[in-house]
Each structure stands twice: as structure tokens, then as C-alpha cells.
Amino acid sequence: MKKLLTILLLASMSFTFTSCDSWLDVNKNVDAPDYISEDLYLAGILATLGQGVAYDVRATSALSQTFGTSNYSNYANHFYSKSSDAAAEMWRVTYWLHGMNLENMINQSIEKESWTLAGIGYAIKAYDWDMLTKLHGEVPMKQAYEPGRLSHDYDYQDEVYTQVREWANTAIEYLEKEDNTDYGSRLRDADIMFAGNKDKWLKFAHGVIVRNLASLTNKNDFASAYAQDLITHAGLAMSVNADNAEIAMPGGGGEAQFSSYNNCWGVYRGTSSDSYWASDYTVQIMTGTIPQYDEATGDKIQADPDPETGETSKLYPFALAEKQYLADTSKAAGHFDPRITAKIGTLDAKYYTNMNNIDSIKSWVYYGGGFTSWYGPIDAAANLWGTRSQYASSGTYDGDGRWLYRSDAPYILMTAAEMQFCLAETYWKLGQKGNALATFKKAVALDVEFTGLHLKPGAPKETGKDDEGNPTYAIGGNLPGGDVVTKDAYNKLAAEYIAGPYVDGLTEDEFELSHIMMQKFVAMMPWGCTETWVDVRKYHYDLKYNGEVPTLNDGYTLTTVNQKWDSDPTKVYKGYYLAPAQVEDRGSKYNVENHGSPCYRIRPRFNSEYMWNKPALDALKPIGGQEENYQCSIPWFAYPGDMPKN
């Protein structure tokens, strides 16, 4: 890992020098080589991929309503100007940071018959482009690396999707070939995700195909054209948490050799975590507090007052929906989802007390925030570290943070749980409810286990004594110095939850598609919010409309989105309402340039496309890339049929 910066520099320099004329050979420069050994590219490619995925989560976590944010507030409001490069990090990764570096790694490996490294390259390429098109829709693909071009035509998403699967299948073909290359320790050292393990890379390549096809489950021909391929590849993809695609980050805070050794969601870099918090929706589904709404007015129904005090509970001021999908407010064994202790911050645990006390852990309070404000419908949310105070690291290494919001946490690209959720949804679409339920239970168990594997129980950092001799703590006592539950407590709660009514106790009669998608929503936070945004878009944010897709005055107006009520059996995400929805605590309208629609894609990167490639943007259909509402153009994967190109 300490070679990371050198490898990154070498990789970037290769882009510049591989096309130099031969007369430059008389002045060989060891600091700027004209040829890079193919294995030296890999660590830099993986490190930039992990960070690129995480950077775009800043936008997709807000767009999917997983988190609220004061940082990427335009995305929380489903609007953003085209004159910005924010949330186009995978564009930068795919075309530039990887770009010709990845192409060179692949081509040099093929030339040397280093089939394992060539297969790894194609697997990464397929992953890049799958994520790129899901974020941006149409992208330049066929002409992307043609030399001498100053502009690039766009390819439509259906073509990109097909190519992604072809690249992934090529990766599988190469990885299955006998490779006689003597890599020594070079491949193991450069591969900061799988340490050169070919079997894990094969599962990763199959996983890319699974998540590519899983975005198509709402298309009319999914069952006939895509479902069996998804089932086949899911059977060959990662199936246990030891297979998960995790890019190691060494951490180290201010004492690390380079800042980028710290996870960008961790304490030291502080890129995101202090300005993000769980949305009220995320808290509602994880605590079993989805409220009831009066469908005549859109108001939440007030809870009955306590018969003894005559007052309504501050924590539960609203009547709760009769059916909850992940948890409920009972203290009985199995009714509490322990993942909340890792995934969502609470102020109740900031002093690291009662970390092993099950009753205390169950009593902690979690508040969900608004779209752009900490203040939600009940109270203010904690940030992702479990504080409300900004943490600015000094040059001295003070603390890691917690869970995946930790300086030394890995970047997560794909998990076995995700594969099982994709498979469960597929079985549901095929009408195989029994298979869907069994697979769903496996998926939840895998994510509960995954969450626990990344716990590092912590303690506050004492900084001295006050005048009365009591200890004082950094940042007012709420330094995010580790997770707030012990592994023993978490594992006990996890076993109870899996055995309880929301997982193993769930019956076929009770089981709904909502169980699959709402549990997947939780499993993907925060690392997989881009795929969560795919899911909510393919179900069109649960808007109520006629025809193939929502349109102006059919699903939304210029001021309001018309969302399905939770009582509608076709609604997938129960309790989910966008900002301009017809219910209490919503009601704000989108920017006028959205024409009333929620956002369906992120605009291409400004500094490449809107500066230099405007004619190609203008040619896009059905909404041109320079139109004010291009971000609302529905991508092909979300159309039940073909995407109109006129």
C-alpha cells in the first residue's frame, strides 16, 4: 500500500508517454518511463476506483433519500446546474484515471498472455462502465479512446449495457484460461482487493453481470430475456462475505504517508460524514416507525396520548403503520435490527457507555433528518459518527471514526448480500415466491454478518480533568473513536434478529416485494447507494401514474409529485415520499428547470462535455443534453419497453 502514490504517478505518466516518438528514446528518463509494466497499474486503478465510487455516493445517497446532506444539497433537492463537476467522479475515473491506463494494462497483458491480469482488467472495465451508464445514461463509448478525436458521439444505454456484459464475459474467459505467467509476488502486492486470488476475481466478474441485469427487473421482457442469465451468474458470483469486493485502506490519519491512505468517509479527511445524516425514511424503516397517513389530507395521524399522563410521546408522536417491514418498537427478542448501531449515528452512545448492555442498546434513540437539514419531523439527527459537532482533525492522529465511516475502513464495491437480494427479486418477478423468500433470508443474514465484521468497538479519548476532577474528552466528549457496541452484544442481537419475525420467522403469506427491496435499501447503505438509486428509479420513486413512465400531469405536476399511498399493494418502498410529495413534512417543490420531475440521471462531467462536446450533447434524444431538464431524462433501464429516441 505504501507504493500506492508511486504506482499512481507511474500509471498517469504512462498515458502521456506511451505515444511519444522513438527519437525521445535517446534520453531515457527513469522518472518518466515510456513503458510501464502492466502489473504496476493495478493498485492505482483499484485505489482510484474505490474512492471514485465513494465520492459519487455523496450525491446518490441524497438522490436515493438514504441520507440527508448540507453538502450536496442540490442533489438532495433533485436539482443541480450543468456547470459543475460534482458527482461526476466515475466519469473522471472511467475516462481519465483509468482510461488508457486500464487499456494499456489489458492490452499489454494480452500480448504477454498474462491471462489473469487481462481478465482482472476486463472485470474492472465492465464494473466502471456499468456504474458510469447507471449514473449518466448515454455516454461516449465506441469512440472513447480513438486517437486524435476532439469530440465524441454518445452511445445509447442499451448498447452500453450489452457491451458491459460482453466485457465481463471476456473477463471470465481470460480468468478461466491457464496462465503460465510467473507473477512472483507482484500481482499479490498490487491487487489491494483480492491479493491476486483468481477465484474471487471470477466471482466479481459474474457479480458485475448480476448487478447489470438486476437493474432491468422492471422491463417487460425481463423474465424472458434476462432473468435466467441473472440466476446463472448469481450462482457463480460471491456467495459468502469472504468473497466480498473490499479495497483495503490503511488509514493512519495525519500520521499516514499520504492523506489518500484514509477512507474519504473517515474522521481524518472528513469529506462527507459530518455533513450527512440518516434520512427520516431510513430511520423509520430501521426502527419500525413508518407512520400512518390520512389519505384525505396527507397529514400524519397523531398518536393517542398516554392514558396516565395525557401527553403524546415525543419519540412516537405519530400513529404507526400496522405493518412494519424491518423492525418494530417492541423490546422483544428479534424485533430490533442491530445494524442500526453501526449504520446510523445516535447521541445516546457518544460516551461509549453500556456497550455490552442489550437493554440499554435497544433503548437508544435515533432521529432522522430532513433533506438538507439535520432537523427532521421529530428532532435533529446525529451525523454519521454519532455527533453534532464538526470534527476537524489536527496533524496529530486522534481517532479513526466508526464502522465504514472510519479512516481505515475499506471501500466496498460489491457484497454477497447484494447478489442474493438481486436473486431474490428475480425469483419474485418469476413468480417463484418460495425461492424468493429463502434467498431473501440468506441475503439479510449475509448483510447482518457483513455489518458486524466491520465493527471496531471504541472509546472516547480523554484529554484531561476538569476543575472537579472529572475526565474531559476531545470535541466535548463525542470524539468518533470507534463503534459503540461490543461484538458480543452485536452478535447476540444479530442472532435474535435473524431468528425473529422479520427474517427467519417471515412466512410466504406475509412476504412482499417490499421486504426484499427495503432490506436491500438498508444493506446497501452507504457504500452501495448508487445501486439503491438505480432501484428507486426503476420503480419510478413509487409515483402513481398511467402508461409506461410518469410524465407531466401524470405522476407529477409542476409543483407536486403524486406518490402511491402505503396502502397501495403495488407500492414497493413503504413510507417513501419525495420532497414535493402530497404528505406532511414534504410539500417543497423542485427547481423550475426540473419541470416537476424527480431526477433520473446525473449530467455528464462539465469540464469535458459542456466545455468541448456540446454538439454531441445536443443530438441526444428524447431530451437533449443541453436542455434545462436533461437530468430528468429517464434512462433506458427504467423504461418497461424501449427508450424513445425521437
Buried (B, 14 or more C-beta within 10 A) or exposed (E): BEEBBEBBEBBBBBBEBBEEEEEEEEEEEEEBBBEBBBBBBBBBBBBBBBBBBBBBBBBBBBBBBBBBBBBBBBBBBBBBEBEBBBBBBBBBBBBBBBBBBBBBBBBBBBEEEBBBBBBBBBBBBBBBBBBBBBBBBBBBBEEBBEEEEEEBBBBBBBBBBEBBBEBBBBBBBBBBEEBEBEBEEBBEBBBBBBEBBBEBBBBBBBBBBBBBBBBBBBBEEBBEEBBEBBBBBBEBBBBEBEBBBBBBBBBBBBEBEEEBBBBBBBBBBBBBBBBBBBBBBBBBBBBBBBBBBEEEEBBBBEBEEEEEEEEBEEBBEBBBBEEBBBBBBBEEBBBBBBBBBBBBBBBBBBEBEBBBEBEBBBEBBBBBBBBBBBBBBBBBBBBBBBBBBEBEBEEEBBBBBBBBBBBBBBBBBBBBBBBBBBBBBBBBBBEBBEBBBBBBBBBBBBBBBBBBEBBBBBBBBEEEEEEEEEEEBBBEBBBBBBBBBBBEBBBBBBBBBBEBBBBEEBEEEEBBBBBBBBBBBBBBBBBBBBBBBBBBBBBBBBBBBEEBBBBEEBBBBBEBBBBBBBEEEEBBBBBBBBBBBBBBBBBBBBBEBBBBBBBBBBBBBBBBBBEEBBEBBEEBEEBBBBBBBBBBBBBBBBBBEEBEEE
